[in-house]
Each structure stands twice: as structure tokens, then as C-alpha cells.
Amino acid sequence: MFSLLVPSESPGDHYPVQTACLAFAAMAALLTITPGVDTMLVLRSTVAAGRRTGLLASAGVVTGLMCWALASAVGLTALLAASRLAFDVLRVAGACYLLWLGARALWTARRRTRDTAEPPEARTSGLTAFRTGLTTNLLNPKVGVFYMSLLPQFVPDGASVFWTSMLFAVIHAAESLLWLAAIVGAAGAARRALARPAVKRRLQQLTGVAFVGFGLRLAIDH
């Protein structure tokens, strides 16, 4: 399979590509399981609207990752990294989006303290969950810089940088999807307990504070 995706100078170069894939997979797995915005987003979507919505949020996250990976492979993120203005504009936009998500979650939790019925805006549709997962990643320039700076370091000599980078991106996307699906499964199994009004309100508050924290961190991170 590698001979079709990654051109090499000789048959002996197949093994280095496989070794590079294993090394990248191990590193990407550690980054994938580190809690962050994606984890909180998928968890909240699953608890709010069920497994299907959580999986769609996960699909949005992975689609955003693949978009950045493709942009990195063709060199677009190199321009983003070279332009301080472009990076800052995208960074501020991403921070504002996360702050808005956090503020909305906190407002929803506050509404629940006064109303026993769940407010309409708390019900997350599958399309909204997918769009949120996609937008959250597309507005995070650090994802693009991560791919641009890290993926080339694992490309073996003589291999195609573009196709090897895309292969690494597929590995990362597959690991992310599996991890997020595991979170969806766990949250779905515990949804009855997590969906109780008091627990759901606390979870909404937790995700709101987390989104605000991630947004502030992105805003001040240079």
C-alpha cells in the first residue's frame, strides 16, 4: 500500500516509511487522548442529544483536522505561519468563537436554575453539532501550525512529502475518531445519569468554563 501512496527511491525505503508511521501514530495517540476543546464538545453534544449527535460532532472535528492537514500538505499553512497578521486574525476569531460557546453554555445552565423545562436552545441538532466541531477546528490556527511543523519531521528521506503527510493525517484522523467514538459510547452509556437536571446543569457549567478558558488561552497565546 505504501508503494502506491508514497513514492520511494528503492524497495528498501518501504520499511522507513512504516517505521515513521508507527512513530507518528504513537505520538499522535498521546496528543489525541489529551483532554481539550474537542473532548468537551463531543461530551456535551452526546449528553445533550444522544450518541448520534455526539458522533456527528466527532465527524465535524475530524473533518476540520483533515482540512488543516490538506492545507498544510500544499503549503498554505506555511503562509499563515509566516504572516503574523493572518495568524492573529484567525486566532482572535477562534478565541471569540470559543468564548461565545462558553458564554452560551453558562447562560443555558443559568436558565435551568430557574426553569424546570429544558430551554429550546439547549437541544443540539446533529447538523449544529457537526458544524460546531468543524468550525472550532477551522478557527484554531494552532492546528494548522501543528501539522505544518510536526508532520514533515516524520517524513523519511526520499518519500513524497505531500502523500506521506496526508497518510499521517489519515492516521491522526482515525485515532481521533476512535477516541471520540469511545467518549461518545461512554457518555451515551451513562447518559441517563448525566442527563439528570442537576448533573446536566453542572456539566453545562463545566463545559462553559472550559470553553471560556480555552478561548482566553487561545486569545493570549502568541
C-alpha positions as CSV (number, residue, x, y, z in Angstrom):
1,M,0.0,0.0,0.0
2,F,2.8,2.4,0.8
3,S,4.3,1.9,-2.7
4,L,1.1,3.3,-4.1
5,L,0.8,6.3,-1.8
6,V,4.4,7.2,-1.1
7,P,6.9,7.1,-3.9
8,S,10.4,5.9,-2.8
9,E,13.7,5.5,-4.4
10,S,14.1,1.8,-3.8
11,P,12.2,-1.1,-2.2
12,G,14.3,-0.7,0.9
13,D,12.7,2.6,1.6
14,H,9.3,0.9,2.5
15,Y,10.5,-0.1,6.0
16,P,11.5,3.5,7.0
17,V,8.0,4.7,5.9
18,Q,6.3,2.1,8.0
19,T,8.5,2.9,11.0
20,A,7.8,6.6,10.5
21,C,4.0,5.8,10.5
22,L,4.3,3.8,13.7
23,A,6.3,6.6,15.4
24,F,3.9,9.3,14.3
25,A,0.9,7.1,15.4
26,A,2.3,6.8,18.9
27,M,3.0,10.5,19.2
28,A,-0.4,11.4,17.7
29,A,-2.2,9.0,20.1
30,L,-0.8,10.8,23.1
31,L,-1.9,14.1,21.8
32,T,-5.3,12.7,20.8
33,I,-6.2,11.5,24.3
34,T,-5.2,14.7,26.0
35,P,-8.4,16.5,27.1
36,G,-9.2,19.6,25.2
37,V,-11.9,21.5,23.3
38,D,-12.9,18.6,21.1
39,T,-13.4,16.3,24.1
40,M,-15.6,18.7,25.9
41,L,-17.6,19.5,22.8
42,V,-18.3,15.8,22.0
43,L,-19.1,15.0,25.6
44,R,-21.6,17.9,25.8
45,S,-23.2,17.0,22.5
46,T,-23.7,13.4,23.5
47,V,-25.2,14.2,26.9
48,A,-27.4,16.9,25.4
49,A,-28.8,14.9,22.4
50,G,-27.5,11.4,22.3
51,R,-24.9,9.2,20.6
52,R,-25.8,10.2,17.0
53,T,-25.3,13.9,17.7
54,G,-22.0,13.1,19.6
55,L,-20.8,11.1,16.6
56,L,-21.7,13.9,14.2
57,A,-19.8,16.4,16.4
58,S,-16.8,14.0,16.2
59,A,-17.1,13.8,12.4
60,G,-17.0,17.6,12.3
61,V,-13.9,17.7,14.4
62,V,-12.1,15.1,12.2
63,T,-13.2,16.9,9.0
64,G,-11.7,20.1,10.4
65,L,-8.4,18.2,11.1
66,M,-8.3,16.9,7.6
67,C,-8.9,20.4,6.1
68,W,-5.9,21.7,8.1
69,A,-3.8,18.7,7.1
70,L,-4.6,19.2,3.4
71,A,-3.8,22.9,3.7
72,S,-0.5,22.1,5.4
73,A,0.4,19.5,2.8
74,V,0.0,22.0,0.0
75,G,1.9,24.7,1.9
76,L,-1.0,27.1,2.8
77,T,-0.2,27.0,6.5
78,A,3.3,28.0,5.8
79,L,1.9,31.3,4.6
80,L,-0.2,31.5,7.7
81,A,2.8,30.9,9.9
82,A,4.8,33.5,8.1
83,S,2.1,36.2,8.3
84,R,1.7,37.4,11.9
85,L,-1.4,39.4,10.9
86,A,-3.2,36.4,9.3
87,F,-2.4,34.2,12.2
88,D,-3.6,36.7,14.8
89,V,-6.8,37.4,12.9
90,L,-7.7,33.7,12.8
91,R,-6.5,33.2,16.4
92,V,-8.8,36.0,17.7
93,A,-11.7,34.7,15.6
94,G,-11.2,31.3,17.1
95,A,-10.9,32.7,20.6
96,C,-14.1,34.7,20.2
97,Y,-16.0,31.6,18.9
98,L,-14.9,29.6,21.9
99,L,-15.8,32.4,24.3
100,W,-19.2,32.6,22.7
101,L,-19.7,28.8,23.1
102,G,-18.7,29.1,26.7
103,A,-21.0,32.0,27.4
104,R,-23.9,30.3,25.7
105,A,-23.3,27.1,27.8
106,L,-23.2,29.2,31.0
107,W,-26.3,31.1,30.1
108,T,-28.1,27.8,29.4
109,A,-27.1,26.4,32.8
110,R,-28.3,29.6,34.4
111,R,-31.6,29.3,32.6
112,R,-32.0,25.8,34.0
113,T,-31.6,27.0,37.6
114,R,-34.9,29.0,37.1
115,D,-36.8,26.8,34.7
116,T,-37.5,23.1,35.2
117,A,-38.1,22.6,31.4
118,E,-35.1,22.4,29.2
119,P,-34.8,25.6,27.1
120,P,-35.1,25.1,23.3
121,E,-31.5,26.4,22.6
122,A,-30.1,23.6,24.8
123,R,-31.2,20.9,22.4
124,T,-28.4,20.4,19.9
125,S,-29.2,19.1,16.4
126,G,-26.8,16.8,14.6
127,L,-26.1,19.4,11.9
128,T,-25.3,22.0,14.6
129,A,-23.0,19.6,16.4
130,F,-21.2,18.8,13.1
131,R,-20.9,22.5,12.3
132,T,-19.6,23.4,15.7
133,G,-16.9,20.6,15.7
134,L,-15.8,21.7,12.2
135,T,-15.8,25.5,13.0
136,T,-14.0,25.0,16.3
137,N,-11.1,23.4,14.4
138,L,-11.0,25.6,11.4
139,L,-10.8,28.7,13.5
140,N,-7.8,27.3,15.5
141,P,-4.6,28.2,13.6
142,K,-2.6,26.2,16.1
143,V,-3.9,23.1,14.5
144,G,-2.5,24.2,11.1
145,V,0.8,25.2,12.6
146,F,0.9,21.8,14.4
147,Y,0.5,19.9,11.1
148,M,3.0,22.2,9.3
149,S,5.7,21.9,11.9
150,L,5.3,18.3,13.1
151,L,4.4,16.2,10.1
152,P,7.5,17.0,8.0
153,Q,9.7,15.8,10.8
154,F,8.4,12.3,10.4
155,V,8.7,12.1,6.6
156,P,11.6,9.7,5.6
157,D,14.2,10.7,3.1
158,G,13.1,10.0,-0.4
159,A,9.4,9.8,0.4
160,S,6.8,12.2,-1.1
161,V,6.2,15.0,1.5
162,F,2.6,15.5,0.3
163,W,1.4,11.9,0.3
164,T,3.3,11.0,3.4
165,S,1.9,14.0,5.2
166,M,-1.6,13.1,4.1
167,L,-1.0,9.5,5.2
168,F,0.0,10.8,8.7
169,A,-3.1,13.0,8.7
170,V,-5.3,10.0,8.0
171,I,-3.7,8.1,10.9
172,H,-4.3,11.1,13.2
173,A,-7.9,11.4,12.0
174,A,-8.6,7.7,12.5
175,E,-7.1,7.8,16.0
176,S,-9.2,10.9,16.8
177,L,-12.4,9.4,15.5
178,L,-11.8,6.2,17.5
179,W,-11.1,8.1,20.7
180,L,-14.0,10.4,20.3
181,A,-16.3,7.5,19.5
182,A,-15.1,5.9,22.7
183,I,-16.1,9.1,24.6
184,V,-19.5,9.0,22.8
185,G,-20.0,5.4,23.8
186,A,-19.1,6.0,27.5
187,A,-21.2,9.2,27.7
188,G,-24.1,7.5,25.9
189,A,-24.0,4.6,28.4
190,A,-24.0,7.0,31.3
191,R,-26.4,9.4,29.7
192,R,-29.3,8.6,32.0
193,A,-27.3,9.6,35.0
194,L,-25.6,12.5,33.3
195,A,-28.9,13.8,31.9
196,R,-30.5,14.4,35.3
197,P,-31.3,18.1,35.6
198,A,-28.8,18.8,38.4
199,V,-26.0,16.8,36.8
200,K,-26.7,18.2,33.4
201,R,-26.6,21.8,34.8
202,R,-23.2,21.1,36.4
203,L,-21.9,19.6,33.2
204,Q,-23.1,22.6,31.2
205,Q,-21.4,24.9,33.7
206,L,-18.2,22.8,33.5
207,T,-18.1,22.9,29.7
208,G,-18.9,26.6,29.7
209,V,-16.0,27.4,32.0
210,A,-13.7,25.1,29.9
211,F,-14.7,26.8,26.6
212,V,-14.1,30.2,28.2
213,G,-10.7,29.0,29.5
214,F,-9.7,27.6,26.1
215,G,-10.8,30.8,24.4
216,L,-8.8,33.0,26.8
217,R,-5.8,30.8,26.4
218,L,-6.0,31.0,22.6
219,A,-6.5,34.8,22.7
220,I,-3.4,35.4,24.8
221,D,-1.2,32.7,23.2
222,H,1.3,34.1,20.8
